[in-house]
Amino acid sequence: MAVGKKNSGFFKQDAVAARMLADAKRPQQLNAAVVQAMKQAERNRLYREAQLAKQKPRFIR
């Protein structure tokens, strides 16, 4: 049988599950550093694609 005290593991587990559910429902906001890193990664990807397009073909004999 479960202990009916407020300090029992069952109450704590329910509180943690409720907090996780509330966090999951709330719209997520990204950290400014993360947003900046994502933008830089996109710029890097575009730059690498442009550099690949500019490369001269190499013929190996």
Backbone as XML, in Angstrom:
<?xml version="1.0"?>
<chain id="A" units="angstrom">
  <residue number="1" name="MET">
    <atom name="N" x="0.827" y="-1.180" z="0.000"/>
    <atom name="CA" x="0.000" y="0.000" z="0.000"/>
    <atom name="C" x="0.875" y="1.249" z="0.000"/>
  </residue>
  <residue number="2" name="ALA">
    <atom name="N" x="0.422" y="2.251" z="-0.652"/>
    <atom name="CA" x="1.169" y="3.496" z="-0.731"/>
    <atom name="C" x="0.937" y="4.323" z="0.526"/>
  </residue>
  <residue number="3" name="VAL">
    <atom name="N" x="1.970" y="5.022" z="0.912"/>
    <atom name="CA" x="1.868" y="5.910" z="2.064"/>
    <atom name="C" x="1.182" y="7.189" z="1.594"/>
  </residue>
  <residue number="4" name="GLY">
    <atom name="N" x="0.238" y="7.678" z="2.364"/>
    <atom name="CA" x="-0.550" y="8.839" z="1.962"/>
    <atom name="C" x="0.010" y="10.167" z="2.417"/>
  </residue>
  <residue number="5" name="LYS">
    <atom name="N" x="1.316" y="10.254" z="2.636"/>
    <atom name="CA" x="1.911" y="11.513" z="3.082"/>
    <atom name="C" x="2.313" y="12.355" z="1.876"/>
  </residue>
  <residue number="6" name="LYS">
    <atom name="N" x="2.321" y="13.656" z="2.071"/>
    <atom name="CA" x="2.673" y="14.566" z="0.971"/>
    <atom name="C" x="4.132" y="14.420" z="0.548"/>
  </residue>
  <residue number="7" name="ASN">
    <atom name="N" x="4.956" y="13.841" z="1.404"/>
    <atom name="CA" x="6.372" y="13.706" z="1.103"/>
    <atom name="C" x="6.680" y="12.362" z="0.434"/>
  </residue>
  <residue number="8" name="SER">
    <atom name="N" x="5.657" y="11.588" z="0.154"/>
    <atom name="CA" x="5.911" y="10.262" z="-0.407"/>
    <atom name="C" x="6.324" y="10.364" z="-1.872"/>
  </residue>
  <residue number="9" name="GLY">
    <atom name="N" x="6.923" y="9.301" z="-2.365"/>
    <atom name="CA" x="7.409" y="9.269" z="-3.740"/>
    <atom name="C" x="6.302" y="9.405" z="-4.761"/>
  </residue>
  <residue number="10" name="PHE">
    <atom name="N" x="5.117" y="8.930" z="-4.433"/>
    <atom name="CA" x="4.014" y="9.003" z="-5.392"/>
    <atom name="C" x="3.602" y="10.448" z="-5.660"/>
  </residue>
  <residue number="11" name="PHE">
    <atom name="N" x="3.545" y="11.259" z="-4.613"/>
    <atom name="CA" x="3.197" y="12.664" z="-4.798"/>
    <atom name="C" x="4.291" y="13.388" z="-5.571"/>
  </residue>
  <residue number="12" name="LYS">
    <atom name="N" x="5.544" y="13.073" z="-5.255"/>
    <atom name="CA" x="6.661" y="13.703" z="-5.965"/>
    <atom name="C" x="6.651" y="13.313" z="-7.438"/>
  </residue>
  <residue number="13" name="GLN">
    <atom name="N" x="6.375" y="12.043" z="-7.704"/>
    <atom name="CA" x="6.342" y="11.567" z="-9.085"/>
    <atom name="C" x="5.223" y="12.259" z="-9.856"/>
  </residue>
  <residue number="14" name="ASP">
    <atom name="N" x="4.067" y="12.407" z="-9.236"/>
    <atom name="CA" x="2.954" y="13.095" z="-9.888"/>
    <atom name="C" x="3.298" y="14.559" z="-10.161"/>
  </residue>
  <residue number="15" name="ALA">
    <atom name="N" x="3.998" y="15.194" z="-9.225"/>
    <atom name="CA" x="4.374" y="16.593" z="-9.407"/>
    <atom name="C" x="5.359" y="16.739" z="-10.562"/>
  </residue>
  <residue number="16" name="VAL">
    <atom name="N" x="6.313" y="15.822" z="-10.658"/>
    <atom name="CA" x="7.292" y="15.873" z="-11.744"/>
    <atom name="C" x="6.599" y="15.636" z="-13.083"/>
  </residue>
  <residue number="17" name="ALA">
    <atom name="N" x="5.702" y="14.662" z="-13.142"/>
    <atom name="CA" x="4.983" y="14.374" z="-14.385"/>
    <atom name="C" x="4.118" y="15.564" z="-14.798"/>
  </residue>
  <residue number="18" name="ALA">
    <atom name="N" x="3.474" y="16.203" z="-13.841"/>
    <atom name="CA" x="2.642" y="17.369" z="-14.152"/>
    <atom name="C" x="3.496" y="18.520" z="-14.673"/>
  </residue>
  <residue number="19" name="ARG">
    <atom name="N" x="4.684" y="18.710" z="-14.089"/>
    <atom name="CA" x="5.576" y="19.790" z="-14.538"/>
    <atom name="C" x="6.069" y="19.518" z="-15.956"/>
  </residue>
  <residue number="20" name="MET">
    <atom name="N" x="6.399" y="18.264" z="-16.248"/>
    <atom name="CA" x="6.857" y="17.910" z="-17.591"/>
    <atom name="C" x="5.741" y="18.108" z="-18.610"/>
  </residue>
  <residue number="21" name="LEU">
    <atom name="N" x="4.516" y="17.756" z="-18.243"/>
    <atom name="CA" x="3.385" y="17.928" z="-19.142"/>
    <atom name="C" x="3.135" y="19.413" z="-19.411"/>
  </residue>
  <residue number="22" name="ALA">
    <atom name="N" x="3.212" y="20.233" z="-18.370"/>
    <atom name="CA" x="3.013" y="21.672" z="-18.547"/>
    <atom name="C" x="4.109" y="22.259" z="-19.429"/>
  </residue>
  <residue number="23" name="ASP">
    <atom name="N" x="5.350" y="21.813" z="-19.235"/>
    <atom name="CA" x="6.453" y="22.305" z="-20.065"/>
    <atom name="C" x="6.288" y="21.871" z="-21.516"/>
  </residue>
  <residue number="24" name="ALA">
    <atom name="N" x="5.775" y="20.673" z="-21.730"/>
    <atom name="CA" x="5.595" y="20.178" z="-23.096"/>
    <atom name="C" x="4.509" y="20.957" z="-23.832"/>
  </residue>
  <residue number="25" name="LYS">
    <atom name="N" x="3.502" y="21.407" z="-23.113"/>
    <atom name="CA" x="2.404" y="22.146" z="-23.747"/>
    <atom name="C" x="2.769" y="23.601" z="-24.034"/>
  </residue>
  <residue number="26" name="ARG">
    <atom name="N" x="3.715" y="24.139" z="-23.281"/>
    <atom name="CA" x="4.094" y="25.540" z="-23.433"/>
    <atom name="C" x="4.914" y="25.709" z="-24.713"/>
  </residue>
  <residue number="27" name="PRO">
    <atom name="N" x="4.707" y="26.796" z="-25.455"/>
    <atom name="CA" x="5.516" y="27.003" z="-26.663"/>
    <atom name="C" x="6.985" y="27.162" z="-26.292"/>
  </residue>
  <residue number="28" name="GLN">
    <atom name="N" x="7.836" y="26.543" z="-27.088"/>
    <atom name="CA" x="9.264" y="26.549" z="-26.798"/>
    <atom name="C" x="9.926" y="27.775" z="-27.407"/>
  </residue>
  <residue number="29" name="GLN">
    <atom name="N" x="10.796" y="28.377" z="-26.645"/>
    <atom name="CA" x="11.581" y="29.510" z="-27.125"/>
    <atom name="C" x="13.043" y="29.105" z="-27.076"/>
  </residue>
  <residue number="30" name="LEU">
    <atom name="N" x="13.758" y="29.442" z="-28.124"/>
    <atom name="CA" x="15.161" y="29.091" z="-28.180"/>
    <atom name="C" x="16.013" y="30.187" z="-27.557"/>
  </residue>
  <residue number="31" name="ASN">
    <atom name="N" x="17.094" y="29.778" z="-26.991"/>
    <atom name="CA" x="18.078" y="30.698" z="-26.451"/>
    <atom name="C" x="18.643" y="31.528" z="-27.603"/>
  </residue>
  <residue number="32" name="ALA">
    <atom name="N" x="18.978" y="32.774" z="-27.344"/>
    <atom name="CA" x="19.500" y="33.656" z="-28.394"/>
    <atom name="C" x="20.785" y="33.099" z="-28.992"/>
  </residue>
  <residue number="33" name="ALA">
    <atom name="N" x="21.615" y="32.475" z="-28.172"/>
    <atom name="CA" x="22.861" y="31.890" z="-28.680"/>
    <atom name="C" x="22.567" y="30.725" z="-29.617"/>
  </residue>
  <residue number="34" name="VAL">
    <atom name="N" x="21.547" y="29.953" z="-29.306"/>
    <atom name="CA" x="21.174" y="28.821" z="-30.152"/>
    <atom name="C" x="20.649" y="29.324" z="-31.487"/>
  </residue>
  <residue number="35" name="VAL">
    <atom name="N" x="19.835" y="30.364" z="-31.462"/>
    <atom name="CA" x="19.299" y="30.942" z="-32.700"/>
    <atom name="C" x="20.438" y="31.463" z="-33.567"/>
  </residue>
  <residue number="36" name="GLN">
    <atom name="N" x="21.393" y="32.144" z="-32.949"/>
    <atom name="CA" x="22.543" y="32.667" z="-33.689"/>
    <atom name="C" x="23.354" y="31.529" z="-34.302"/>
  </residue>
  <residue number="37" name="ALA">
    <atom name="N" x="23.565" y="30.466" z="-33.552"/>
    <atom name="CA" x="24.332" y="29.328" z="-34.060"/>
    <atom name="C" x="23.606" y="28.651" z="-35.217"/>
  </residue>
  <residue number="38" name="MET">
    <atom name="N" x="22.282" y="28.568" z="-35.143"/>
    <atom name="CA" x="21.519" y="27.947" z="-36.226"/>
    <atom name="C" x="21.607" y="28.792" z="-37.496"/>
  </residue>
  <residue number="39" name="LYS">
    <atom name="N" x="21.544" y="30.114" z="-37.352"/>
    <atom name="CA" x="21.668" y="30.995" z="-38.517"/>
    <atom name="C" x="23.053" y="30.872" z="-39.139"/>
  </residue>
  <residue number="40" name="GLN">
    <atom name="N" x="24.079" y="30.819" z="-38.295"/>
    <atom name="CA" x="25.446" y="30.688" z="-38.795"/>
    <atom name="C" x="25.638" y="29.348" z="-39.500"/>
  </residue>
  <residue number="41" name="ALA">
    <atom name="N" x="25.049" y="28.300" z="-38.978"/>
    <atom name="CA" x="25.151" y="26.987" z="-39.613"/>
    <atom name="C" x="24.509" y="27.010" z="-40.996"/>
  </residue>
  <residue number="42" name="GLU">
    <atom name="N" x="23.390" y="27.705" z="-41.126"/>
    <atom name="CA" x="22.731" y="27.805" z="-42.431"/>
    <atom name="C" x="23.600" y="28.596" z="-43.408"/>
  </residue>
  <residue number="43" name="ARG">
    <atom name="N" x="24.192" y="29.702" z="-42.933"/>
    <atom name="CA" x="25.087" y="30.478" z="-43.800"/>
    <atom name="C" x="26.292" y="29.649" z="-44.225"/>
  </residue>
  <residue number="44" name="ASN">
    <atom name="N" x="26.840" y="28.864" z="-43.300"/>
    <atom name="CA" x="27.983" y="28.005" z="-43.627"/>
    <atom name="C" x="27.602" y="26.959" z="-44.665"/>
  </residue>
  <residue number="45" name="ARG">
    <atom name="N" x="26.409" y="26.395" z="-44.529"/>
    <atom name="CA" x="25.961" y="25.378" z="-45.486"/>
    <atom name="C" x="25.838" y="25.980" z="-46.883"/>
  </residue>
  <residue number="46" name="LEU">
    <atom name="N" x="25.243" y="27.172" z="-46.967"/>
    <atom name="CA" x="25.101" y="27.836" z="-48.262"/>
    <atom name="C" x="26.465" y="28.176" z="-48.855"/>
  </residue>
  <residue number="47" name="TYR">
    <atom name="N" x="27.398" y="28.615" z="-48.027"/>
    <atom name="CA" x="28.742" y="28.948" z="-48.495"/>
    <atom name="C" x="29.442" y="27.703" z="-49.042"/>
  </residue>
  <residue number="48" name="ARG">
    <atom name="N" x="29.343" y="26.594" z="-48.315"/>
    <atom name="CA" x="29.987" y="25.355" z="-48.774"/>
    <atom name="C" x="29.389" y="24.874" z="-50.087"/>
  </residue>
  <residue number="49" name="GLU">
    <atom name="N" x="28.080" y="24.997" z="-50.240"/>
    <atom name="CA" x="27.453" y="24.604" z="-51.505"/>
    <atom name="C" x="27.940" y="25.492" z="-52.645"/>
  </residue>
  <residue number="50" name="ALA">
    <atom name="N" x="28.076" y="26.788" z="-52.400"/>
    <atom name="CA" x="28.563" y="27.707" z="-53.432"/>
    <atom name="C" x="30.006" y="27.381" z="-53.796"/>
  </residue>
  <residue number="51" name="GLN">
    <atom name="N" x="30.823" y="27.062" z="-52.819"/>
    <atom name="CA" x="32.217" y="26.718" z="-53.089"/>
    <atom name="C" x="32.318" y="25.427" z="-53.897"/>
  </residue>
  <residue number="52" name="LEU">
    <atom name="N" x="31.473" y="24.461" z="-53.596"/>
    <atom name="CA" x="31.473" y="23.214" z="-54.373"/>
    <atom name="C" x="31.068" y="23.474" z="-55.820"/>
  </residue>
  <residue number="53" name="ALA">
    <atom name="N" x="30.123" y="24.388" z="-56.019"/>
    <atom name="CA" x="29.676" y="24.697" z="-57.378"/>
    <atom name="C" x="30.771" y="25.409" z="-58.167"/>
  </residue>
  <residue number="54" name="LYS">
    <atom name="N" x="31.630" y="26.183" z="-57.490"/>
    <atom name="CA" x="32.685" y="26.932" z="-58.164"/>
    <atom name="C" x="33.922" y="26.089" z="-58.479"/>
  </residue>
  <residue number="55" name="GLN">
    <atom name="N" x="34.065" y="24.958" z="-57.833"/>
    <atom name="CA" x="35.281" y="24.166" z="-58.010"/>
    <atom name="C" x="35.447" y="23.714" z="-59.452"/>
  </residue>
  <residue number="56" name="LYS">
    <atom name="N" x="36.699" y="23.706" z="-59.886"/>
    <atom name="CA" x="37.002" y="23.189" z="-61.211"/>
    <atom name="C" x="37.008" y="21.669" z="-61.134"/>
  </residue>
  <residue number="57" name="PRO">
    <atom name="N" x="36.503" y="21.024" z="-62.156"/>
    <atom name="CA" x="36.553" y="19.557" z="-62.126"/>
    <atom name="C" x="37.999" y="19.079" z="-62.236"/>
  </residue>
  <residue number="58" name="ARG">
    <atom name="N" x="38.324" y="18.050" z="-61.525"/>
    <atom name="CA" x="39.673" y="17.495" z="-61.549"/>
    <atom name="C" x="39.643" y="16.187" z="-62.322"/>
  </residue>
  <residue number="59" name="PHE">
    <atom name="N" x="40.531" y="16.096" z="-63.285"/>
    <atom name="CA" x="40.610" y="14.882" z="-64.082"/>
    <atom name="C" x="41.815" y="14.076" z="-63.613"/>
  </residue>
  <residue number="60" name="ILE">
    <atom name="N" x="41.571" y="12.876" z="-63.244"/>
    <atom name="CA" x="42.642" y="11.998" z="-62.777"/>
    <atom name="C" x="42.943" y="10.995" z="-63.875"/>
  </residue>
  <residue number="61" name="ARG">
    <atom name="N" x="44.224" y="10.896" z="-64.247"/>
    <atom name="CA" x="44.599" y="9.952" z="-65.299"/>
    <atom name="C" x="44.985" y="8.629" z="-64.728"/>
  </residue>
</chain>
